């Protein structure tokens, strides 16, 4: 690994510590250490909105909302409303760094009763970085940043089923063109797509009106990214998300939803090398094309099927609504200790007023002194239909 690659890896790791475990774990694996899947631009996997963030990061099959583009754009075909816009914000890793922030701007517009278009901007600011020379002298300050711009089309194919496709432009500027080890760096650029589907059906459960939904979303299917001309490009976080949700209408005023998602990164698992770092002892060659890497991700773990199961993360969430105006949410997220060790509970509230909704989420890690502790998310959404109705009533 050359100096440039080392520098970029260290920078990404420093800014995304929640993806890395904080201790070595003896699990019977060859190395006895963690073996996390590595990719660039991991900010794409962070839950940007407060509703899903308060429900343990579930969202692929929950009832459609304005932030569905991140989780499953196919849900937009079933959304109630003609259009809307929303803004979410989260101070990130504030226990470690005071100036890392994640912002998410999204919106949708209904074309007819079957078709919806949507778009979003996800922006990740990694704070101020001080660059120094070999002698420790400060050379410059720079604010690394990354963003993704999305455009999606959703269509209802049947009364209970819809599909969608989304296109994504990803830009990652971690160094501002700074020379590292005599090599010029550059921003990383990638183009990607999402493919998703959604199914929902009204059912009777315990003599109560209920709704059962299923969703699937394969996100970030795209080109690899590199930060120098001579660097081997790295995978972006291609992800498979499956989930289900059950909403039970308790009475005319109260309803409750139970939801669960599973996620698996479709990115090659790092193999185990010999002492030279060249010959692979166990696992598969990770330097393959994107299609091969996606397929290989299901069977390339160095320790076989058991390790493949460890690469699946689980999310569980509960949402209670009173009169569709006030919501209470909670959830749990679980990742295996050798694959990142993110385990946390979440909680949050939602308030829906005439023309806007306000949501809040709070994250509670199960590990003490975790950098994700006390993570907050705020979301504000505006509904076009409610705004028009309010104007009519005032006139």
N, C-alpha and C positions, 0 to 999 in steps of 0.2 A: 504494500500500500504506500503510495507516494505521499509527500508532505501535504499536497493540496487535498487529497482525499481524507487524510487524517484530520486536517483543519476543519473541513466541511462536516465530517461526521461528528467531531467534538462540538461544533457550533449547534448542529441540529439536536444532539443529545442534551446539551445544556439548556436548550429552550423547550424540550419536550420530555422532561424527566418523568412525567406520569406514565410514560410508555415503558419505563425501565424499572426493574425491581431493584430494591435497595440492599439486598443481601444475597449471598450465594445460598443455594438450596440443594440439599442432597436428595435426589429423587431416584437413584438407581441408574441415571443416564451415564454415558461414558465419561463426560467431563465433570459431572456432579454440579454443574452450574446452569444458569438460565440459558435458554436458547430462543430468544425472541426473534420474530420475523422482522426483517429490516426493510424499510422503504423510505423514500424521500416524501416531502410534503405531508407529514402525518396530521397536519391541521385539518385535512379533509375528513378525518374520522371523528373529530370532536363534535358533540351535539351542540348546535348553535342556538337552539331556541329553548325557552324556559319550560314549555309544556312537556316535551319529551325529556328534557334535562331533569325535571322533577319526578319523572316516572322511570328512573333507572335506565335512560337512553333507549326506550322502546319507541317505535313510530311507524313501522312498515305496514301495520294493519289497524292502527287506531283510527278513530273517525276523522275524516278529512278536515284539515284546517289550512290556514294560510301558509304555514311552513312545511307543507307536504313535499315540496320539491327536494329537500334534503333527504327525506326518508323514503318516499315512494311517490313520484309525480303522477302515477296512475290514479291516485286517490282524488285528484282534482276533478275528475269527471263526475264524481258523486258529491262534490261540495255544494252546500246551499249558499247561493249568492252569485252575483254577476261579476264581482271582482273585488280586489282589496290589496293593500300594501301593509308591510310590517317591518319592524326594525328590532333586532335583538342585540344585546351587548353583554359581554362577560369580561371582567378583569381576571386574567388568567395567571395562575401560579403566584399569587400575591404573597404567599408565605416565603417565597424565594426572591422574586424580582418585582419591583414596584411598577414597572411600566410595560408589561406584556398585556395585550388586549385582543379580543376576538369580537368582530362586528359582523352582523348578517342582515342584509337588506333583501327583501323578497316581495314578490307580487304576482298576481294572476289576473287573467281576463277571460271570461267565458265568451266563446264565439257563438255557440248555440247550445241546445240541450244535451249534446253529446261531446262537443269539442271545447277544450280549454288550452290556452297558451300561458306559460309562466316563465319567470326569469328571476335570477338572484345574483347577488354579489356577496361573497364571503371573503372578509379581509382579516388578516392576522398580522399584527404588529409585534415584533419580537423585542422591542425596547432598544435602548441605546447600547451599542457595542464599541469599545475602545480598542483600536488596532495599535499594536506596538511593533517595533523592529526587534532584531535579535538581541539588542542590548537593553530592551525593556523601555525604550523611549517611545512616547506616544506619537503616532504618525497621523491619525485621523479618527474622527468619530463617525459612526454610521448607524442608521436605524434599519436593520434588516426587516423585510416585510414580504408577505406572500398573499396572493389573492386568487380567487377562482370566479369566473363569470359563467353563469349557466343560462341556457335557453331550452325550454322543454315544450313538448306537444303531447297532450293527453286526449284519449278518445274512448268513449263508451262503445263497446262492441255488442253488448247485450244488456238486458235489463239489470243483470247482477254482476257483470264482468267488464273490466276496462284494462287498457294497456297504455304505456307511454314510453317515449324515448327522449332523452335529454343529451344535450351537447355541452361540453365544458372546455373552457380555456383556462389553463393553470400557469401562473407566473410566480416564480420564487427567486427573490433577490436577497441572498444571504451575505454577500461580501461587497457589493457596490463596485465590482471590477478590481478590487484590491489584488495585487500580486502576492502570491503565497509560494514561498520556496522558489522564487524566480519564474513562476508560471502565472499567466494571467487568468483570472476567473471571470465568469460571466453569469448572468441570471439563467436559471433553469426554466425551460418552457415545455409544456406538454399539452396535447389535445386528447380529450377523453369523451366517453359516452356512457350513459346509463340506460339500461333496459329494465322495465318493471311491469308488473301486472297487479291487479287488485280485484278481489271478489267479496261481495257482501250479500247477506240474505236475512230477511226478517223471519224470525222464528218465535215459537211460544216455549217458554221455559218456566216451569213452576207456575203455570197459568198467568204468566206476565209477558208483556211484549218485550222482545229482546232482538238483538242484532248480532250475528256471527260474521266475522270477517277474516280473510286470509290475504297475505301479501307476500310478494317476492320482489327483490330489487338487486340487480347486479350493477354496482356503481364503479366509476373510474376505470372503465375498460379503455386503456389508452397507452400512448407511447411512453417509453422510458425517459428519464430526465438525467441530464448531466450538467455540471457547473464549469467544466473546462473542455477544451477541444480534444485533449488526450486522455480523458477519464472514461472508464467503462461506465455507461449509463446505468442508472438504478431504476427499479420498479417504483411506480407510484402505488398507493394503497388500493389496489383492486379488491373489491369486497362483495361477498355474497351475504345477503340479509334475508332471512325468512321469519315470518311471524304470524300470529293470530291474535284476535281480540274479541271479547264477548261483552256487549253492553246490555245491561238489564234495566228496564224501566220499572222502578219500584212502585211508583204511583205518578200522579200528574205533576209532581214537583221534584221528585228525587230519582236519580239514576246513578248507576255505578258501572264502571268498566274495568275488566281484568284483561291485561295484555302481556304477551311474552314474545321476545325476539331471540333468535340465535344469529351470530355473525361468524363468518370465517374469511380471513384474508386469502385471496387467490394469488398469493405471492410465494415464490420458492422459499422453503425453509433452509436456513444456513446448514451446510453439511458439517461433519466432523473430519478435520484434516489430521494428517500425521504431524510430526514435529517440524517438518520443513514448511508446512503451510501450503503445500502444493498438491500432494496426493490425497484424494478423498478416501477416508476409511469407511465411513457410513454416510448414507444419504445420496443425493443427486447433485449434479453440476447446476449451480444456481444461475450461471451466465447463459441463459437461453432466451429465445424470443418470447414475446408477450403471450401468444396463444399457447405455446408449449408450457410456459411457466404457470398459466392458469390451470391447465390440466394436471401438470406435475404436482401442483400444490396439494392435491388430494392423496398423494402416495409417496412423497419424498422425505418425510420426517426421518431423521437418522435412527430413531428407535421405534419405527413402525407405527402400526395402527393406534396403539395406545397414545403415542405422542401426537398423532393427528387429531385425536379427540381432545387433547389438551389445547389445541389451537382454536377451539370453538369458544366464543364468549356468550354468556347468557344474560339477558335483561328481563326483568319482571316489573310490571307497573300496575298501579291501581289509581283510578280517577273517580271522584265523587262530585256530582253536580247537584246543586239545589236551584230549581227553577231556571236552569240554564243561565244563571247570572253569577253564581259563586261556586268555585271549584276548590277541592282539596285533593292533593296528589301525593303519592309516595312511590318508592320503587327501590330496586336493588340491582346492582351490576356485578357480575362475577367473571374474572379472568384467572386462568390457572397460574399458579405461582411461578412456573418456569417459563411463562409466555408473556410476562409483564406484571403480573401480581396486582392488577387493579381490582380492588374489591371495595365497594362503597354503597351506602344507602343514600337516598335522595328524598327530598320533600319540597313541596311548593304550594302556592296558592294561585288562583285565577279569578279575575273580576271582569265581568262583561257588562259594559254600560251601553248607552244609546248608539254611539257611532264608533267606539273603540273598545278594545280589550287590553287588559294589563295582566301580565303573568310574571311570576317570580319563582325561582328555583334555588335550592341550597343543597350542597353536597357534603356528605359526612363519611369520610373514609373509615374503614375498619382498622387501619394501621395508624398508630400514633405518630405525630410529627410528619405526616405525609404532605407533600407539596400541594396536593389538591384540596387540602382541608379548608373549609369555609369558602369554597368556590361559590360565587353568586352568578346568577343569570337573570337578565331582565328582558322582557319582550313587550312591545307595544304594537298593536295591529289596528288598522282602520278598515271598516267594511263600507264599500261604495253604496250598497243598497240602503243601509241604515242612514248614511249621510243624505241620500236623496229623499228618503222618507222624512227625515228631520227638516229638510228645507221646505218640503211641501207643507208640513204641519205648521211651520212658522209663517208661510205665505197664506 
